[in-house]
Amino acid sequence: MANKKNTSDKNLTPDPANDVNLELDFEQALAELENLVNQMEGGELSLDQSLQAFERGVLLTRHCQAALEAAELKVQTLTGDGELVDLETGEVQGGASE
């Protein structure tokens, strides 16, 4: 089992590129995610590069999802009643309280 250590994958060492930069805002993370998707769809990446891109994409997706959830929570807090209101129709989303 000790022979498995970095035999052909020199990219198994911790890579800061695999951690979503905490300073990355939603738009930057989304743009990077779109870029990764385009690269993967282009078919020019090796298997290892594709796996790394997929891994990074998962982290970016989680980062974006967390940012969206935080924004939703902030909107709910600002509306004061904890309900989401569709800005176009004015209808309460997620069930009416009446």
C-alpha positions, 0 to 999 in steps of 0.5 A: 500500500505504501507504493501507491503514494504518488506513483504516477499522480504528481498532482495528488499533493495538496494544491491551493487551486483546489480550495475555493479562494475565500476572496472569490465573489459569486460572479468570479466563482461562476465565471471560473466554473463556466470556463471549466465547463467550456474546457471540459466540453472542448475535450482537450483535457487529459483524464487527470486534468478533467478530474481536477477540473471536475473537482474544482467545479464541485468546489466552485458550485458549493461556493456559489450555492453557499453565496446564493443561500446567504443572499436568500437569507439576507433577503428574508431578513430584510423583508422582516417576515422570513418569506420570499416575495417575487419581485415581478409579481409581488406574490409570496413564494414558498406558501402563503401565510394567509 
